[in-house]
Each structure stands twice: as C-alpha cells, then as structure tokens.
Amino acid sequence: MTHILDAGAVLAWMADETGAEQVEKVLDGSLLPTVCLTEILRRAQAYGHPSSPRRMAEDLVGTGLALIEDITNADAVRAAELRHFSYTARSRWTDEDLRHTRTARPGTLSTADSLCIAVAERHGLPVLTTDRAWSVIERLIGGFTVKTTCIR
C-alpha cells in the first residue's frame, strides 16, 4: 500500500481536475477509509454524477484502490484529538495562512478529515488531499505523524 487518499483527492481524479495526475500515479495500491468513500459518493451525487453510489464504489475498488473498513477505537480517539486541536488553533491563523488556503476564515478538520489522518497515522502512510488548510493546521498543532500533500 502506498498512500491514503482523502475524499477530495479522489473527487479531483474523478473530475480530472488539478492534481488528478498525482492521484492517478498512486491510485492502484492506495487505501481509502470508508468515511472518505461516503463523502465521495455524497458529493459526486450532489455534482450530478450519473452512476449510483453502489456502482461508483464498485468502480473505485476496480481501480485497485483498497477500502479500509475498520475504524478502530484508537483511530476515533486520535480523530477527536485532531478535530479538537484544529478548533483550538483557529485563533492563531495569520493573514498569510488565509491567503495560502484562499479562505476568508480559519479552517478546521472535519470528522472525515480527522479520521482520514488518524487512519493514515495508524498505517504509517502519507496522505493526498485537496484541502490546503491541512498544512496550516498541521503547523499550528505541532504536526501529524505522517506526511500530507495537497495536490492543488
């Protein structure tokens, strides 16, 4: 297994958006937490993807992407810590951080993002994401134990 993929990275690949080529290189052999699969299926439907959620899930597995179906108690605890840390770090965002992330206000880690990072830390694998806020949050909370790369 080579990487953990965040939902945004897979959606960028599906839509052939910026960063899709980076995802394509590692897709076969990467891991996808099921919490991220849920986000992919929901967002793809909202954007008008013609396939059913079941068909999209089957197609993704057909690429060689492996689903991580087990979220452990340790993953849940670590995800809760990461989510909490991201909220407490909001007051330390700078204007440069906002420019870097192209947002008007400080970002936080969603539950899905936090679980994705926690699962990556458990497996010791790097993560591909499209969320620029992760790098700011990582710096402000003192780091993740795995490398995260924003593909945009």
DSSP file (Angstrom, degrees, kcal/mol; ACC not computed):
  #  RESIDUE AA STRUCTURE BP1 BP2  ACC     N-H-->O    O-->H-N    N-H-->O    O-->H-N    TCO  KAPPA ALPHA  PHI   PSI    X-CA   Y-CA   Z-CA
    1    1 A M              0   0    0      0, 0.0    29,-0.2     0, 0.0     3,-0.1   0.000 360.0 360.0 360.0 139.3    0.0    0.0    0.0
    2    2 A T        -     0   0    0     27,-1.5     2,-0.3     1,-0.3    28,-0.2   0.830 360.0  -0.2-109.2 -39.8    1.4    3.4   -1.0
    3    3 A H        -     0   0    0     23,-0.3    28,-3.2    26,-0.2     2,-0.4  -0.935  53.6-122.9-146.0 163.8   -0.9    6.2    0.2
    4    4 A I  E     -ab  31 127A   0    122,-2.8   124,-2.0    -2,-0.3     2,-0.5  -0.950  33.7-146.3-104.3 136.2   -4.1    7.1    2.0
    5    5 A L  E     - b   0 128A   0     26,-2.5     2,-0.2    -2,-0.4   124,-0.2  -0.905   1.3-143.2-109.3 131.4   -6.4    9.2   -0.2
    6    6 A D     >  -     0   0    0    122,-2.5     4,-1.7    -2,-0.5     3,-0.5  -0.498  31.3-107.8 -80.2 157.6   -8.7   11.9    1.1
    7    7 A A  H  > S+     0   0    0      1,-0.2     4,-2.7     2,-0.2     5,-0.2   0.891 117.9  56.3 -55.5 -43.1  -12.1   12.3   -0.5
    8    8 A G  H  > S+     0   0    0      1,-0.2     4,-2.2     2,-0.2    -1,-0.2   0.864 104.6  52.4 -60.5 -36.9  -11.1   15.5   -2.2
    9    9 A A  H  > S+     0   0    0     -3,-0.5     4,-1.9   119,-0.3    -1,-0.2   0.918 111.4  45.8 -65.8 -43.0   -8.2   13.8   -3.9
   10   10 A V  H  X S+     0   0    0     -4,-1.7     4,-2.7     2,-0.2    -2,-0.2   0.906 112.3  51.1 -67.1 -40.8  -10.4   11.1   -5.3
   11   11 A L  H  X S+     0   0    0     -4,-2.7     4,-2.1     2,-0.2    -2,-0.2   0.891 108.2  52.4 -63.1 -38.6  -13.0   13.6   -6.4
   12   12 A A  H  <>S+     0   0    0     -4,-2.2     5,-2.9    -5,-0.2     4,-0.4   0.907 111.4  47.2 -62.3 -41.1  -10.3   15.6   -8.2
   13   13 A W  H ><5S+     0   0    0     -4,-1.9     3,-1.1     3,-0.2    -2,-0.2   0.925 110.8  51.3 -64.9 -44.5   -9.2   12.4  -10.0
   14   14 A M  H 3<5S+     0   0    0     -4,-2.7    -2,-0.2     1,-0.3    -1,-0.2   0.857 117.0  39.7 -61.3 -35.9  -12.8   11.5  -10.9
   15   15 A A  T 3<5S-     0   0    0     -4,-2.1    -1,-0.3    -5,-0.2    -2,-0.2   0.367 109.0-122.3 -95.5   3.8  -13.4   15.0  -12.4
   16   16 A D  T < 5 +     0   0    0     -3,-1.1    -3,-0.2    -4,-0.4    -4,-0.1   0.905  59.7 154.1  53.7  45.5   -9.9   15.3  -14.0
   17   17 A E    > < -     0   0    0     -5,-2.9     3,-2.4     1,-0.2     4,-0.3  -0.306  54.7 -51.1 -92.0 179.4   -9.2   18.4  -12.0
   18   18 A T  T 3  S+     0   0    0      1,-0.3    -1,-0.2     2,-0.1   133,-0.1  -0.278 130.0  23.4 -52.4 130.8   -5.9   19.9  -10.9
   19   19 A G  T >> S+     0   0    0     -3,-0.1     4,-1.6   133,-0.1     3,-0.7   0.305  83.5 120.6  93.3  -7.7   -3.9   17.2   -9.2
   20   20 A A  H <> S+     0   0    0     -3,-2.4     4,-2.7     1,-0.2     5,-0.2   0.858  71.2  57.6 -57.6 -35.9   -5.7   14.3  -10.9
   21   21 A E  H 3> S+     0   0    0     -4,-0.3     4,-1.6     1,-0.2    -1,-0.2   0.850 103.0  53.2 -66.4 -33.1   -2.4   13.1  -12.4
   22   22 A Q  H <> S+     0   0    0     -3,-0.7     4,-0.7     2,-0.2    -1,-0.2   0.900 111.9  45.3 -66.3 -39.8   -0.8   12.8   -8.9
   23   23 A V  H >X S+     0   0    0     -4,-1.6     4,-1.5     1,-0.2     3,-1.0   0.915 108.2  57.5 -68.0 -42.9   -3.7   10.6   -7.7
   24   24 A E  H 3< S+     0   0    0     -4,-2.7     4,-0.5     1,-0.3     3,-0.2   0.871 101.4  57.3 -55.0 -39.6   -3.6    8.6  -10.9
   25   25 A K  H 3< S+     0   0    0     -4,-1.6    -1,-0.3     1,-0.2    -2,-0.2   0.794 120.8  25.9 -64.1 -29.0    0.0    7.6  -10.2
   26   26 A V  H << S+     0   0    0     -3,-1.0   -23,-0.3    -4,-0.7     4,-0.3   0.420  90.5 101.8-116.3  -0.2   -0.8    6.1   -6.8
   27   27 A L    ><  +     0   0    0     -4,-1.5     3,-1.9    -3,-0.2     2,-0.7   0.919  69.5  69.8 -54.9 -52.0   -4.4    5.1   -7.1
   28   28 A D  T 3  S+     0   0    0     -4,-0.5    37,-0.2     1,-0.3    36,-0.2  -0.573 114.3  16.1 -70.7 111.1   -3.7    1.4   -7.7
   29   29 A G  T 3  S+     0   0    0     35,-1.6   -27,-1.5    -2,-0.7    -1,-0.3   0.373  98.8 119.5 106.0  -3.5   -2.4    0.2   -4.3
   30   30 A S    <   -     0   0    0     -3,-1.9    36,-2.8    -4,-0.3    -1,-0.4  -0.495  57.5-124.0 -90.1 166.5   -3.7    3.2   -2.2
   31   31 A L  E     -ac   4  66A   0    -28,-3.2   -26,-2.5    34,-0.2    36,-0.2  -0.844  16.1-164.5-112.8 146.4   -6.1    3.0    0.7
   32   32 A L  E     - c   0  67A   0     34,-2.6    36,-2.5    -2,-0.3   -26,-0.1  -0.965  19.5-133.7-131.3 114.4   -9.4    4.8    1.2
   33   33 A P  E >>  - c   0  68A   0      0, 0.0     4,-1.7     0, 0.0     3,-1.2  -0.412  22.9-124.0 -62.5 142.3  -11.1    5.0    4.5
   34   34 A T  H 3> S+     0   0    0     34,-2.1     4,-2.4     1,-0.3     5,-0.2   0.796 111.0  64.1 -62.2 -26.9  -14.8    4.2    4.2
   35   35 A V  H 3> S+     0   0    0     33,-0.3     4,-1.4     1,-0.2    -1,-0.3   0.873 105.0  46.6 -62.4 -34.1  -15.7    7.5    5.8
   36   36 A C  H <> S+     0   0    0     -3,-1.2     4,-2.5     2,-0.2    -2,-0.2   0.853 107.4  56.6 -73.7 -35.6  -14.0    9.2    2.8
   37   37 A L  H  X S+     0   0    0     -4,-1.7     4,-2.7     2,-0.2     5,-0.2   0.920 104.9  52.6 -59.9 -43.0  -15.9    6.9    0.4
   38   38 A T  H  X S+     0   0    0     -4,-2.4     4,-2.3     1,-0.2    -1,-0.2   0.922 110.3  47.6 -57.6 -45.2  -19.1    8.1    2.0
   39   39 A E  H  X S+     0   0    0     -4,-1.4     4,-2.6     2,-0.2     5,-0.3   0.901 111.5  50.7 -64.0 -41.7  -18.1   11.7    1.3
   40   40 A I  H  X S+     0   0    0     -4,-2.5     4,-2.9     2,-0.2     5,-0.2   0.945 111.8  46.6 -60.5 -49.5  -17.1   10.9   -2.3
   41   41 A L  H  X S+     0   0    0     -4,-2.7     4,-1.9     2,-0.2    -2,-0.2   0.903 114.7  46.9 -62.8 -42.6  -20.4    9.2   -3.0
   42   42 A R  H  X S+     0   0    0     -4,-2.3     4,-2.2    -5,-0.2    -1,-0.2   0.943 116.2  43.3 -64.1 -48.4  -22.4   12.0   -1.5
   43   43 A R  H  X S+     0   0    0     -4,-2.6     4,-1.9     2,-0.2    -2,-0.2   0.886 111.6  53.7 -68.8 -38.2  -20.5   14.8   -3.2
   44   44 A A  H  <>S+     0   0    0     -4,-2.9     5,-3.0    -5,-0.3    -1,-0.2   0.909 110.7  47.5 -62.6 -41.2  -20.4   13.0   -6.6
   45   45 A Q  H ><5S+     0   0    0     -4,-1.9     3,-1.7    -5,-0.2    -2,-0.2   0.921 109.8  52.6 -63.8 -43.2  -24.2   12.6   -6.5
   46   46 A A  H 3<5S+     0   0    0     -4,-2.2    -1,-0.2     1,-0.3    -2,-0.2   0.837 108.3  51.6 -61.6 -32.4  -24.6   16.3   -5.5
   47   47 A Y  T 3<5S-     0   0    0     -4,-1.9    -1,-0.3    -5,-0.1    -2,-0.2   0.409 125.8-102.5 -85.3   2.0  -22.5   17.3   -8.5
   48   48 A G  T < 5 +     0   0    0     -3,-1.7    -3,-0.2     1,-0.2    -2,-0.1   0.706  52.6 176.2  89.9  20.7  -24.6   15.2  -10.8
   49   49 A H      < -     0   0    0     -5,-3.0    -1,-0.2    -6,-0.2     7,-0.1  -0.395  27.9-139.1 -59.5 133.7  -22.5   12.1  -11.3
   50   50 A P  S    S+     0   0    0      0, 0.0    -1,-0.1     0, 0.0     2,-0.1   0.690  72.9  85.8 -74.0 -18.6  -24.6    9.7  -13.4
   51   51 A S  S    S-     0   0    0      1,-0.1    -3,-0.1     2,-0.1    -2,-0.0  -0.457  82.1-110.5 -84.1 154.8  -23.7    6.4  -11.6
   52   52 A S     >  -     0   0    0     -2,-0.1     4,-2.7     1,-0.1     5,-0.2  -0.397  33.1-108.7 -72.3 158.6  -25.4    5.1   -8.5
   53   53 A P  H  > S+     0   0    0      0, 0.0     4,-2.5     0, 0.0     5,-0.2   0.907 121.0  52.5 -55.8 -41.8  -23.4    5.1   -5.2
   54   54 A R  H  > S+     0   0    0      1,-0.2     4,-2.3     2,-0.2     5,-0.2   0.925 110.9  46.5 -60.5 -44.6  -23.1    1.4   -5.4
   55   55 A R  H  > S+     0   0    0      2,-0.2     4,-2.8     1,-0.2    -1,-0.2   0.909 111.5  51.2 -66.2 -42.4  -21.7    1.5   -8.9
   56   56 A M  H  X S+     0   0    0     -4,-2.7     4,-2.5     2,-0.2    -1,-0.2   0.923 110.4  49.6 -60.4 -43.4  -19.3    4.3   -8.1
   57   57 A A  H  X S+     0   0    0     -4,-2.5     4,-2.2    -5,-0.2    -2,-0.2   0.921 112.1  47.7 -62.0 -44.0  -18.0    2.3   -5.1
   58   58 A E  H  X S+     0   0    0     -4,-2.3     4,-1.9     1,-0.2    -1,-0.2   0.910 111.5  50.8 -62.6 -42.2  -17.5   -0.8   -7.3
   59   59 A D  H  X S+     0   0    0     -4,-2.8     4,-0.5     2,-0.2    -2,-0.2   0.899 109.3  50.8 -63.3 -40.7  -15.8    1.3   -9.9
   60   60 A L  H ><>S+     0   0    0     -4,-2.5     3,-1.3     1,-0.2     5,-1.1   0.925 110.6  47.9 -64.1 -44.1  -13.4    2.8   -7.4
   61   61 A V  H ><5S+     0   0    0     -4,-2.2     3,-1.6     1,-0.3    -1,-0.2   0.854 104.2  63.3 -63.9 -32.9  -12.5   -0.6   -6.0
   62   62 A G  H 3<5S+     0   0    0     -4,-1.9    -1,-0.3     1,-0.3    -2,-0.2   0.654  91.8  65.2 -65.7 -15.8  -12.0   -1.8   -9.6
   63   63 A T  T <<5S-     0   0    0     -3,-1.3    -1,-0.3    -4,-0.5    -2,-0.2   0.576 124.4 -99.2 -80.8  -9.3   -9.1    0.7   -9.9
   64   64 A G  T < 5S+     0   0    0     -3,-1.6   -35,-1.6     1,-0.4     2,-0.3   0.379  79.1 141.0 101.8  -1.9   -7.0   -1.1   -7.4
   65   65 A L      < -     0   0    0     -5,-1.1     2,-0.4   -37,-0.2    -1,-0.4  -0.598  42.9-144.6 -72.8 130.7   -8.0    1.3   -4.6
   66   66 A A  E     -c   31   0A   0    -36,-2.8   -34,-2.6    -2,-0.3     2,-0.3  -0.834   6.6-132.4-103.5 135.9   -8.5   -0.7   -1.4
   67   67 A L  E     -c   32   0A   0     -2,-0.4     2,-0.8   -36,-0.2   -36,-0.0  -0.658   5.8-145.1 -85.9 139.1  -11.1    0.3    1.2
   68   68 A I  E     +c   33   0A   0    -36,-2.5   -34,-2.1    -2,-0.3   -33,-0.3  -0.905  24.1 172.1-100.8 106.7  -10.3    0.5    4.9
   69   69 A E        +     0   0    0     -2,-0.8     2,-0.7   -36,-0.2    -1,-0.1   0.633  51.5  83.2 -92.8 -15.1  -13.4   -0.7    6.6
   70   70 A D        -     0   0    0    -36,-0.0     2,-0.6     2,-0.0    -1,-0.1  -0.817  49.7-178.7 -99.0 115.7  -12.1   -0.8   10.1
   71   71 A I        -     0   0    0     -2,-0.7     2,-0.1   -38,-0.0    44,-0.0  -0.959  24.0-150.0-105.0 116.6  -12.0    2.4   12.1
   72   72 A T     >  -     0   0    0     -2,-0.6     4,-2.3     1,-0.1     5,-0.2  -0.308  25.6-109.2 -85.7 167.4  -10.5    1.4   15.5
   73   73 A N  H  > S+     0   0    0      1,-0.2     4,-2.5     2,-0.2     5,-0.2   0.903 122.9  53.5 -58.9 -40.8  -11.1    2.9   18.9
   74   74 A A  H  > S+     0   0    0      1,-0.2     4,-2.6     2,-0.2    -1,-0.2   0.886 107.0  51.6 -62.8 -38.7   -7.6    4.4   18.7
   75   75 A D  H  > S+     0   0    0      2,-0.2     4,-2.9     1,-0.2    -1,-0.2   0.930 110.2  49.1 -61.2 -45.0   -8.5    6.0   15.4
   76   76 A A  H  X S+     0   0    0     -4,-2.3     4,-2.2     2,-0.2    -2,-0.2   0.905 112.4  47.4 -62.7 -42.3  -11.6    7.5   16.9
   77   77 A V  H  X S+     0   0    0     -4,-2.5     4,-2.2     2,-0.2    -1,-0.2   0.940 114.3  46.2 -64.5 -47.2   -9.7    8.9   19.8
   78   78 A R  H  X S+     0   0    0     -4,-2.6     4,-2.8     1,-0.2    -2,-0.2   0.906 111.8  51.9 -63.4 -41.2   -6.9   10.3   17.6
   79   79 A A  H  X S+     0   0    0     -4,-2.9     4,-2.7     1,-0.2    -1,-0.2   0.905 108.9  50.4 -61.9 -41.5   -9.5   11.8   15.2
   80   80 A A  H  X S+     0   0    0     -4,-2.2     4,-2.4    -5,-0.2    -1,-0.2   0.905 111.3  49.1 -63.1 -40.7  -11.3   13.5   18.1
   81   81 A E  H  X S+     0   0    0     -4,-2.2     4,-3.1     2,-0.2    -2,-0.2   0.944 112.3  47.5 -62.1 -48.1   -8.0   14.9   19.3
   82   82 A L  H  X S+     0   0    0     -4,-2.8     4,-2.4     1,-0.2    27,-0.2   0.916 112.7  48.6 -60.9 -43.7   -7.1   16.2   15.9
   83   83 A R  H  X S+     0   0    0     -4,-2.7     4,-1.6     2,-0.2    26,-0.3   0.927 113.7  46.8 -62.7 -44.8  -10.5   17.8   15.4
   84   84 A H  H  X S+     0   0    0     -4,-2.4     4,-2.4     1,-0.2     3,-0.2   0.940 111.9  50.4 -62.1 -47.8  -10.3   19.5   18.8
   85   85 A F  H  X S+     0   0    0     -4,-3.1     4,-1.5     1,-0.2    -1,-0.2   0.887 107.7  54.2 -58.3 -39.3   -6.8   20.7   18.2
   86   86 A S  H  < S+     0   0    0     -4,-2.4     4,-0.3    -5,-0.2    -1,-0.2   0.867 109.8  47.5 -65.8 -34.6   -7.9   22.2   14.9
   87   87 A Y  H >< S+     0   0    0     -4,-1.6     3,-1.1    -3,-0.2     4,-0.3   0.911 111.5  48.9 -71.0 -42.2  -10.7   24.1   16.6
   88   88 A T  H 3< S+     0   0    0     -4,-2.4     3,-0.5     1,-0.2    -1,-0.2   0.742 107.2  57.8 -70.9 -20.3   -8.4   25.5   19.3
   89   89 A A  T >< S+     0   0    0     -4,-1.5     3,-2.0    -5,-0.2     4,-0.3   0.555  78.3  93.1 -84.5  -8.1   -5.8   26.6   16.8
   90   90 A R  G X  S+     0   0    0     -3,-1.1     3,-1.4    -4,-0.3    -1,-0.2   0.846  79.1  58.4 -56.1 -36.0   -8.3   28.8   14.8
   91   91 A S  G 3  S+     0   0    0     -3,-0.5    -1,-0.3    -4,-0.3    -2,-0.1   0.648 100.8  58.1 -70.3 -13.2   -7.3   31.9   16.8
   92   92 A R  G <  S+     0   0    0     -3,-2.0    -1,-0.3    -4,-0.1    -2,-0.2   0.413  75.3 119.4 -98.4   1.4   -3.6   31.5   15.7
   93   93 A W    <   -     0   0    0     -3,-1.4     2,-0.2    -4,-0.3    -3,-0.0  -0.424  51.9-149.5 -65.4 141.2   -4.3   31.7   12.0
   94   94 A T     >  -     0   0    0     -2,-0.1     4,-1.9     1,-0.1     5,-0.1  -0.587  28.8-104.4-104.5 170.1   -2.5   34.6   10.3
   95   95 A D  H  > S+     0   0    0      1,-0.2     4,-2.3     2,-0.2     5,-0.2   0.874 124.2  55.8 -60.2 -36.3   -3.4   36.6    7.2
   96   96 A E  H  > S+     0   0    0      1,-0.2     4,-2.8     2,-0.2    -1,-0.2   0.893 104.2  53.0 -63.6 -39.3   -0.8   34.7    5.3
   97   97 A D  H  > S+     0   0    0      2,-0.2     4,-2.2     1,-0.2    -1,-0.2   0.915 109.0  49.4 -60.6 -42.7   -2.5   31.4    6.3
   98   98 A L  H  X>S+     0   0    0     -4,-1.9     5,-2.0     2,-0.2     4,-0.9   0.899 112.0  48.0 -64.7 -40.3   -5.8   32.7    5.0
   99   99 A R  H  <5S+     0   0    0     -4,-2.3     3,-0.4     2,-0.2    -2,-0.2   0.924 110.6  52.2 -64.7 -43.2   -4.1   33.8    1.7
  100  100 A H  H  <5S+     0   0    0     -4,-2.8    -2,-0.2     1,-0.2    -1,-0.2   0.894 116.9  38.0 -59.3 -41.8   -2.4   30.3    1.4
  101  101 A T  H  <5S-     0   0    0     -4,-2.2    -1,-0.2    -5,-0.2    -2,-0.2   0.533 104.8-129.6 -89.2  -6.4   -5.7   28.5    1.9
  102  102 A R  T  <5 +     0   0    0     -4,-0.9     2,-0.3    -3,-0.4    -3,-0.2   0.911  65.0 126.8  57.5  45.2   -7.7   31.0   -0.2
  103  103 A T      < -     0   0    0     -5,-2.0    -1,-0.2    -6,-0.1    -2,-0.1  -0.874  64.0-138.0-128.7 162.3  -10.3   31.4    2.5
  104  104 A A  S    S+     0   0    0     -2,-0.3    -6,-0.1     1,-0.1    -1,-0.1   0.628  88.8  29.4 -92.9 -16.6  -11.8   34.2    4.5
  105  105 A R  S    S-     0   0    0     -7,-0.1    -1,-0.1     1,-0.0   -15,-0.0  -0.965  97.0 -79.3-142.6 158.7  -11.7   32.5    7.8
  106  106 A P        -     0   0    0      0, 0.0     2,-0.2     0, 0.0   -16,-0.1  -0.216  47.1-133.8 -58.3 143.4   -9.6   29.9    9.6
  107  107 A G        -     0   0    0     26,-0.1     2,-0.3    -4,-0.1   -14,-0.0  -0.516  16.0-162.0 -94.7 164.8  -10.3   26.2    8.7
  108  108 A T        -     0   0    0     -2,-0.2     2,-0.5   -19,-0.0   -25,-0.1  -0.889  30.1 -95.6-135.3 167.8  -10.8   23.2   10.9
  109  109 A L        -     0   0    0     -2,-0.3   -22,-0.1   -26,-0.3   -23,-0.1  -0.752  36.5-137.8 -86.3 130.0  -10.6   19.5   10.3
  110  110 A S     >  -     0   0    0     -2,-0.5     4,-2.7     1,-0.1     5,-0.2  -0.265  30.2-102.2 -72.4 170.9  -13.9   17.8    9.6
  111  111 A T  H  > S+     0   0    0      2,-0.2     4,-2.5     1,-0.2     5,-0.2   0.926 125.7  49.0 -60.4 -43.8  -14.7   14.5   11.3
  112  112 A A  H  > S+     0   0    0      2,-0.2     4,-2.5     1,-0.2    -1,-0.2   0.918 111.7  48.6 -62.9 -43.8  -13.9   12.7    8.0
  113  113 A D  H  > S+     0   0    0      2,-0.2     4,-2.4     1,-0.2     5,-0.2   0.931 112.0  49.2 -60.5 -45.7  -10.6   14.6    7.6
  114  114 A S  H  X S+     0   0    0     -4,-2.7     4,-2.5     1,-0.2    -2,-0.2   0.900 112.4  47.3 -62.2 -41.9   -9.6   13.8   11.2
  115  115 A L  H  X S+     0   0    0     -4,-2.5     4,-2.7     2,-0.2     5,-0.2   0.885 109.3  54.5 -66.9 -38.1  -10.4   10.1   10.7
  116  116 A C  H  X S+     0   0    0     -4,-2.5     4,-2.2     2,-0.2    -2,-0.2   0.932 112.1  43.4 -60.0 -46.2   -8.5   10.1    7.4
  117  117 A I  H  X S+     0   0    0     -4,-2.4     4,-2.7     2,-0.2    -2,-0.2   0.914 113.1  52.0 -66.7 -42.7   -5.4   11.4    9.1
  118  118 A A  H  X S+     0   0    0     -4,-2.5     4,-2.1     1,-0.2    -2,-0.2   0.911 111.2  47.1 -60.9 -42.7   -5.8    9.1   12.1
  119  119 A V  H  X S+     0   0    0     -4,-2.7     4,-2.2     2,-0.2    -1,-0.2   0.904 111.5  51.6 -65.4 -40.9   -6.1    6.1    9.8
  120  120 A A  H  X>S+     0   0    0     -4,-2.2     5,-1.9    -5,-0.2     4,-1.4   0.914 109.0  50.6 -61.5 -42.4   -3.0    7.3    7.8
  121  121 A E  H  <5S+     0   0    0     -4,-2.7    -1,-0.2     1,-0.2    -2,-0.2   0.908 109.5  50.9 -62.4 -41.0   -1.1    7.6   11.1
  122  122 A R  H  <5S+     0   0    0     -4,-2.1    -1,-0.2     1,-0.2    -2,-0.2   0.898 117.0  39.6 -62.7 -39.9   -2.0    4.1   12.1
  123  123 A H  H  <5S-     0   0    0     -4,-2.2    -1,-0.2    -5,-0.1    -2,-0.2   0.602 105.6-128.6 -85.8 -11.6   -0.9    2.7    8.8
  124  124 A G  T  <5 +     0   0    0     -4,-1.4    -3,-0.2     1,-0.2    -4,-0.1   0.846  61.9 136.5  67.9  33.7    2.2    4.9    8.6
  125  125 A L      < -     0   0    0     -5,-1.9    -1,-0.2    -6,-0.2  -122,-0.2  -0.871  56.4-112.3-116.3 147.1    1.2    6.1    5.1
  126  126 A P        -     0   0    0      0, 0.0  -122,-2.8     0, 0.0     2,-0.4  -0.333  31.4-133.2 -70.7 158.8    1.3    9.6    3.5
  127  127 A V  E     -bd   4 148A   0     20,-2.5    22,-2.8  -124,-0.2     2,-0.5  -0.928   6.8-151.7-118.1 137.6   -2.0   11.2    2.6
  128  128 A L  E     +bd   5 149A   0   -124,-2.0  -122,-2.5    -2,-0.4  -119,-0.3  -0.927  30.7 160.0-102.5 133.5   -3.0   13.0   -0.6
  129  129 A T  E     - d   0 150A   0     20,-2.5    22,-2.8    -2,-0.5    23,-0.3  -0.879  45.1-142.7-141.1 169.9   -5.7   15.7   -0.1
  130  130 A T  S    S+     0   0    0     -2,-0.3     2,-0.9    20,-0.2    20,-0.1   0.290  71.5 108.4-112.5   3.8   -7.0   18.8   -1.8
  131  131 A D    >   -     0   0    0      1,-0.2     3,-1.2     2,-0.0     4,-0.4  -0.728  47.9-170.9 -91.7 106.0   -7.5   20.7    1.5
  132  132 A R  T >> S+     0   0    0     -2,-0.9     3,-0.9     1,-0.2     4,-0.8   0.760  80.3  71.0 -65.2 -25.2   -5.0   23.5    1.8
  133  133 A A  H 3> S+     0   0    0      1,-0.2     4,-2.8     2,-0.2     5,-0.3   0.769  81.0  74.5 -65.4 -24.5   -6.0   24.1    5.4
  134  134 A W  H <> S+     0   0    0     -3,-1.2     4,-2.9     1,-0.2    -1,-0.2   0.892  93.7  51.3 -57.2 -40.0   -4.4   20.8    6.5
  135  135 A S  H <> S+     0   0    0     -3,-0.9     4,-1.9    -4,-0.4    -1,-0.2   0.885 112.2  46.1 -67.5 -36.9   -0.9   22.2    6.2
  136  136 A V  H  X S+     0   0    0     -4,-0.8     4,-2.6     2,-0.2    -2,-0.2   0.945 115.1  46.2 -68.1 -47.7   -1.7   25.3    8.3
  137  137 A I  H  X S+     0   0    0     -4,-2.8     4,-2.3     1,-0.2     6,-0.3   0.911 110.3  54.3 -61.0 -42.7   -3.5   23.1   10.9
  138  138 A E  H  X>S+     0   0    0     -4,-2.9     5,-2.8    -5,-0.3     4,-0.6   0.923 111.4  45.0 -57.2 -45.4   -0.6   20.7   10.9
  139  139 A R  H ><5S+     0   0    0     -4,-1.9     3,-0.7     1,-0.2    -2,-0.2   0.919 114.1  49.0 -64.5 -44.0    1.9   23.5   11.6
  140  140 A L  H 3<5S+     0   0    0     -4,-2.6    -1,-0.2     1,-0.2    -2,-0.2   0.800 113.7  44.2 -70.8 -29.3   -0.3   25.1   14.3
  141  141 A I  H 3<5S-     0   0    0     -4,-2.3    -1,-0.2    -5,-0.2    -2,-0.2   0.455 121.7 -99.3 -97.0   0.8   -0.9   21.9   16.3
  142  142 A G  T <<5S-     0   0    0     -3,-0.7    -3,-0.2    -4,-0.6    -4,-0.1   0.616  71.3 -65.2  94.8  13.0    2.7   20.7   16.1
  143  143 A G      < -     0   0    0     -5,-2.8     2,-0.2    -6,-0.3    -4,-0.1   0.028  42.5 -99.2 102.6 156.5    2.4   18.2   13.2
  144  144 A F        -     0   0    0      2,-0.3     4,-0.1     4,-0.0   -26,-0.0  -0.640  34.0-119.3-100.3 167.9    0.9   15.0   12.2
  145  145 A T  S    S+     0   0    0     -2,-0.2     2,-0.3   -28,-0.1    -2,-0.0   0.385  95.2  53.3 -92.8   6.1    2.9   11.8   12.4
  146  146 A V  S    S-     0   0    0    -19,-0.0     2,-0.3   -22,-0.0    -2,-0.3  -0.927  92.9 -99.3-132.8 160.1    2.6   11.2    8.6
  147  147 A K        -     0   0    0     -2,-0.3   -20,-2.5     2,-0.0     2,-0.4  -0.616  33.4-163.3 -79.0 134.5    3.3   13.4    5.6
  148  148 A T  E     -d  127   0A   0     -2,-0.3     2,-0.5   -22,-0.2   -20,-0.2  -0.971   2.6-165.3-117.6 137.5    0.3   15.1    4.0
  149  149 A T  E     -d  128   0A   0    -22,-2.8   -20,-2.5    -2,-0.4     2,-0.6  -0.982  13.2-146.2-126.0 124.6    0.4   16.5    0.5
  150  150 A C  E     -d  129   0A   0     -2,-0.5   -20,-0.2   -22,-0.2   -22,-0.1  -0.793   8.3-155.9 -86.2 124.7   -2.1   19.0   -1.0
  151  151 A I              0   0    0    -22,-2.8   -21,-0.1    -2,-0.6  -129,-0.1   0.435 360.0 360.0 -84.2   1.4   -2.4   18.2   -4.7
  152  152 A R              0   0    0    -23,-0.3    -1,-0.2  -133,-0.1   -22,-0.1   0.378 360.0 360.0-115.8 360.0   -3.5   21.7   -5.6
